[in-house]
Amino acid sequence: MPHAPPLGGLLRQYAAGSAVACEPVDEGLLNRGYRLRTTRGRYFLKHHFDPETADPTAIERRHRATQRLADLGVPVAPPVAARDGRTVAVVGGHAYALHPWIEGRHRHGGQLSAEQCGRLGALLGVVHASLERVMPAQRRGRAEPLRSADPTDTFALIDDLLARVRRHRPADSFDELARHRLRERRVLLERHADRRPRRGGSVGWVHGDFHPFNLLYQGDAPAAIVDWDRLGVQPRAEEAVRAAAIFFVRPVGTLDLPKVRAYARAYRRTAGATPSQLAAAVHRVWWERLNDFWMLRWHYERGDTRADPQFPAASALAVWWTREYDAVCEAFGG
């Protein structure tokens, strides 16, 4: 098995029995996960190796937050404590955490009914409201909202990426699509550069990475929200919009607006958010999408192609969203 975890050293720290089988879980771009079966049960073993989130002390803080959320009834999967009471095991300089295995499957928006879309929005609203209850009060609202992207910087990035596309050999269909989208995006930014938003609205505690691969379903019901590595203080309504743009994007790069509407109404109700807050968040996330090229940067700067399958729909969405801006705003606020 590639990157096999040190099971002997790990399991000695837990009362979890001996390893019977360990298989890598395919999903996940930034950390490694394993389906682990032992003589005591089934677990999800997570190897935290993203440098931005792999500090053991920070991981423990996030673990405590998920336990407090579980105590409120939020569907999460808090980690298993080791013999010493800690929830992070460090072996060979690497951080690992053991979670109970949650049987379930991931579901994108196309697999959800309108009612289930409402339950999804309500769930995210409950998460935001519950985080406000369980996280340290002294940090609430302290984070400074990030400045919106500067189109001058984006134009320079587009030029750099176009140069990288030209140099790539052998040229392929991905290069052709990348070149088309980069040129198209430059035209859109030139046309809409005067619509750069101000700093974000009110901030609060957010999951930070709420998308289909971080939500497990059992039947029609959400069973567990996983991967809390990006837990932090950010504009809350923007997480709701950003999540919808992932859950409800169609393969052709459009949003399923009736499902977005059901989701947004339920989110506003449980999070206590107003239509105007959602409208401002829509504008900022739209601008973020216009200026964002992380998938192309992974491909051309890192040689990392794991996000390539997402690029066609994501890049088309920015174009469609610009054209249908008013309809998108109405769906989130109506």
N, C-alpha and C positions, 0 to 999 in steps of 0.2 A: 504494500500500500504506500503511495507517495505521501511524504510528510507524516508518516505514522507517529501518533502521539506516544509518549512514554508511559504506557498503561500501567506497568508494574509500579513505578514510582508514584504515579498519580493515585491509583486505587489504594495504595498503602495508607494514604492520608484520609481515606473515607471508610465508612462502614458500609461499603457497597458491594462486597464480595469480590470475586475474581472474574476477569474478563473471559467471556465466551465467544463473542463476535464483535467486530468494530468495523463499520463501513462509513466512508465519507459521504456527506450530504452535499448534493451538487449546488444547491442554491447558496448565494452569498458571495459578494464581490470583495469584501474587505477582511473577513475573518474565515477561519476554517471550522466546520462543524462535522460531528461524527455521530452516527447512530450506534450506541454502545449497549450491548447486552451482557449482563454479568450473572453470576449465580444468585444475585439478590433482586434482579429486576432489569428494567430497560431505562436508559438515560439518553439525554442529548449532551454530548461533550463538546464544549466550545473552546477553541484555541484562539485567544485574543492576540493577534499579531499586528493589527493596524497601529502604527506608532502613535497616532493621535488619540487613541482611546484605550491603550493597553496598560496604562499605569495601574498596578494592583489596588492601590488605595482608592483611586477614582472608580474602579470597577466595583469595589466593595460598597462605596456610597450608592452607586446605581442599584446594586442588589438590595440594599436596605430600602430604597425607594419602592422597588417592585414588591417587596414584602408588605410594606404599608399599603400599597394599592390593593394587593390581594386581600388584606384585612378589610378593605372597604367593599370587596366584592367585584373588583375589576378583574376581568379574565387575563391573568398573567401566569407565568411559570417561574416563580422564585427559585433560586438555586438551592441545591442541597448543601448543607453545612458539613464541613470536614470534621474530623475528630476534635480539632482544636477550636471549633466554632467558627472558623473563617470560611468564607464562601469562594475564595480565590486560592488556587494551588499553584505555586511557582515551582517549576521543575526545569532545571537546565537553563534558567534565565527566562523562561517563557511562562506566560500566565494562562491558566486554564480554569474553567468553571464547569460544574456538573449540574445539569438540570433534569427534572423528571421528564421522561419522554411523553409528549402530548400527541396522541394519535389524531391525525386530522389532515386536511389538505388545504392548499392555497386556492383562492378563488378571485379572479379579476372581475371587473364590473360587468362584463358581458355575460357572466354566469349568475348574476344577481337579479332578482325581480325588483320592481319598484319599491315594494315593502322592505326587502332586504337592504336596498340602498339607503332607505331611511334608517334602518337599524344600524348600518355602518356609520352614517353621520352622527347618529345619537351616541354611538359608542365613542367616537373621537371626542365629542363634546363632554361626555362623562370623564374621559381620560384627562382632559384639560381642567375641568372643574375639580376632579379628585386630586390632581397634582397640586393645585392651589391649596388644598387642605393638608397635604402630607409633607410638602417640601418646606425647607427653612424659610420662615417669614422674612428674615433680614435680607434675603436675596431677591424677593419678589420685586419686579419692576426695576431692578437696578441696572440691568443690561442695557447698553446703548444700542438702539436698532442700527443695523448695518446700513452704510450708505449704499444707495443704488448704483448699479454699474455705470461707469462713465463711457459713453459711446466712443470717445476718442481712443480710449484703451482698447475697446472692442475692435475698432477699425484696424489698429495695429496688429491685434491678434489674428484677425481675418487674413491680413496680408501674409503674416508668418505661416499660417496654416495652408494657405494657397501655395506658398513656396514649397512647403513640405509635400503637398500633394503632387506638385510638378516633379519633384525629385524622386518620388516613390517608384521603384521598379521591382517587378514588372507591374505596369499599370493594370488596374482591375476595375470591376463594376463599382466597388465601394469608393474608389477614387473619383469615379465619374459622378456619383451621387454627392459626395462631399464637395466637389468643386461647384456643382450646381447650387447646392444649398448655401455655401459660403457666399457666392456672388449674389444670390437671391436675398440673403439676410443683410448684406451690405446695402442693397437698394432700400430695403425696408427701414433700416436704421437711419439712413439719410433722410428718408421721408418722415420719420417719426421722432427724430432726435430731440425735438422740443417738448416731448411728452415724458421726459425723464422724471420719475416720481421723487418726492421728498423722502426723508427717512421714514421708516415704518411706524405703524401705530403702536398701541399699547402692547407691552410684552408680558409674557407669562411662561410658566413651565410647559414644555412640549416634549412629546416623544422624540421628535427630531428626525425620524426616518419611517414614517407611517406609509406603508405601501403593501401590495398584495403578498410579497414574499415574507413580510413580517407579521402576518395575521393568519392563524390557523383556524379552519372551520371544522366542526363536527356536524354533519348534516347541514342544516340551514343556519346554525347558530355559531357565532364566533366563540372559539374555545380558548384561544390564548394569543395575546399580543406579545411578540418576542423581539429580541434585539433592541435593547435600550441603550446602546452605546452612544447615541447622539442626544440623550436626555440633556436638556439645558433650557436656558431662558432666551426666548425668541418671540417675535410677533406671532401670536397664537393663530389669528385668523389666516395668516399666510400658510401655516401648516395645513389647515383645512383645505385651502384652495390647491396647494401643491399636491396633497394626497389625491384629491379628486382628479387632477390632471393626469395622474398615473393610473388610478383605478378605472377611470371611465374613458380613456383614450381608445379609439378604435384603431384597427391595423392601418387604415388609410390616413390616420392623423387628424381625425375630428373627435370632438367630445360628444358623448351621448347626453344631450342637454336635459331631456326629461328625467334621466336618472340623476344627473347632477342636481336638478331642482329638488328632488325628493331627499337626497343626501343633505343638501345645504339647509333646507328647512329644519330637518331634525337636528343638525349640528347647532344651528342658531338657538333652538329651543333649549337644548341641554347645556350648551356652553354659555348661554346668556349673551350671545353676540348679536349685534344689530345688523340690519341690511347695509347700512353705510360702512360699517367695519368690513364686511365681506366685499363690498364694492371696491374699497381702497386696497384690500388684499389682492383682489383680482388684478387690479392695475399693476401692482408691484410684481406679482408673479408673472404676469404677461411680459413685463419689461425684463425681468430676470431671464425668462425663456428666450427672448429676442437676443440677449447678450451672452447666452451661455453656450459653450462648446466643449463641455467636459468629455463627452464621448469621443469627439475628434482629437482632443488632447491626449486622451488615453491611447488612442489608436496610433497617432503619428509621433507623439513625443515619448511615450513609454513603450510602444510596440505591444500594448495590451489590448487584445481584441474581444475581451469578454462582454463588453457593452455593445458591440457592433450590431447584434440583432435588434436592439432597441432603437437604433438611430433612424431608420426610415420613418417610423411613426412619430417619434419625438421631434424630428426636424420638420416634418410636414405640419405638426400641430402648431408650431410657432407662426407659420404662414396663415393657416386657417383661422387661428385665434385672432390674429390682426384683422383679418377680413370680417370676422363675425364678432367683433369686440362687444358690441352692444347686446347681442343675444347672449353671450357668455355672462356679462354682468347681470342681465335680467334673470338668468337661471340661478345664479348664486344669491341674488337678493330678492327674488320674487316669491 
